[in-house]
Amino acid sequence: LDPFLSLVFTLCCLTIHPPTHIMRLLTHNVLRNNTKAANGSNTPLRITATEVRVDEPTSNNDPDAERREIEFAKNMLPALNWDTLIEGAKSMGLDSLPPSVTPELANDEGFLRALYHVLMDVHLVNGMLTCTETGREFAVTNGIANFMLEEDECEVPK
């Protein structure tokens, strides 16, 4: 394609399908405060949500997509901090997660599809992430967390 036509095509696509920035509960599950004050703490960040978006599942009646969602959720289970997921989901208005995952649940396709939905389709649009160790707050605006640190907050390499 001619470079000009390529640019026009790209701009048209962005106009029709503007990029969306989202913070999923899956993303929140691995975020930590990396300031000097946190001193390497592995404490999860508390969510204070002012705007949440829950998308409809996109795999309805598509067996291949449903299979991929089940496999994704099943493979993510060992990596998840379950307590962090429960607290994050509750702070965003979802209180249906079980207190723990039993071996039976880990193999239940209905549970795994629901877990995929919670991980991938629930988004923090606006709010605050707060370190429970230090009280440091990180604003979330339009789905993007601001983790910019002041110079005096940065850890000194060892």
N, C-alpha and C positions, 0 to 999 in steps of 0.2 A: 504493500500500500504506500501511496504517497505520504510523506511525513505529515503534511497538513491534514489530509483526510484521516489519518490515524489519530491525530490530536482531536479533530472534530468528533470522531467516533467515541473516543475516550470521554470527552466532555459530555456528550449526549448520554452515555451510559451512566456517568456519575450523576447527571441530572435526573435520570429515570430511577436509578438505584443508588441514592446517596449513601456513602459509607456510614455505618453506625458503630459507635463505640459503646461497648457494653462491659460491665463487670459481672461475670457469672459467679455463682457460689463455688464452682470449681476453682476459679481464680482466687477467690477469697481464702479458700482452704489452705493455700500455700504462702500467703502473704505474711510478712513479719516486719516489725520495726527494726530498721538497720542503723539507728542512730547510736552515737557513742554512749548515750545515757542508758540505752537498753542493754548494753554490755553483753551482746551475743545471746540475749534471752530468746527462747523459742516460743514465747507466749503469743497466741493468736490475737488478731486485732478484733475488737468489738465493733459491730455494725450499728450505726444509728441511721436508719433509713428515713429519708423524707420523700423519696419517690422510688417506686419499684415497678418493674415491668415484667409481666409473666407472658411469655409467648406460647401460642398453641403448639402442640407437637406437630412436626412436619411429616412424620412417617406414617400417619394414619392410612391403613389399608395397603401399605407397601411392605410386603414380607421381607424384602432384602434390607430395607432401611430399618425395620424393626429388629432384624437379626444383628445388624451393625450396632444399634443402640444397646442391645442386650450385651453383646460382647464388650463394647466400650465400658459400660457400667461394671461388668464383672471384672474386667482387667484393672479398673480404677480402684475398686474396693480396698485392696491391700495398701494402696498409697494414701488413702484418705485419712485425715484425722477426724474420726466420727463425731467426737464431742464438739469440735469446731464447726462441723457441718450442721449439727443439730442447733447449736446456738445461733449460727448465721441464718439458718432457715427460719428459726423462731423470730429473730429480729426483723425479718422481712415478711412476717405474717403467715408463715407455714409452720404448723405444729403437728404434722402427721408422720414425721420420721420416728421409727422405733428407737428406744434407748440404746439398743445394740443390734448388731447384725449376727444372727445365728447362721450356722451352716445351711439350714433349710432355706432361709431368706436369700443367702448368697447364691442359691441355685434356682430361685423362684423367678420365672420370666416376668410375671406381673410386677413384682417388686423391683426388678432390675430396670424395667422400662420406666417405672415411676421415679426411680433414682436418677436415671438419665435425664428425665424431665427437670428434676430439681437442680441437678448440676449444670445443665446446659441451657435451660429455658427460663430460669429465674434470674433477673438482672437488677443490680443496684444501679439506678440511674443517677440519683443525687442523694447525698448524705455525708456521713463522716465515718472514718475508720479510726478507732482510738486504741492506743496501746494500753493495756490494763496494768502494765508494769510502771510506765513512766507518765501516763496521761497525755502523751504526745498525740495530737490529732492530725489526720490526713484527710483533707476534703476530697470528696468524689463529686465531680461535676460532669454531667452528660456521659456518665459511665466511665470516666477516666479519673483514676486516683492520682492526686498530686503528692508524689513522694520526694519532691525537691527539698533538699536539706540546706540549712544555713551552714556556712563553713565551720563554725564552732560545734556543730552537731555531728560532723563526720568523724568516723573512726580513724585513728591513725594506724596505718599498716604496721603489722608486727614484724 
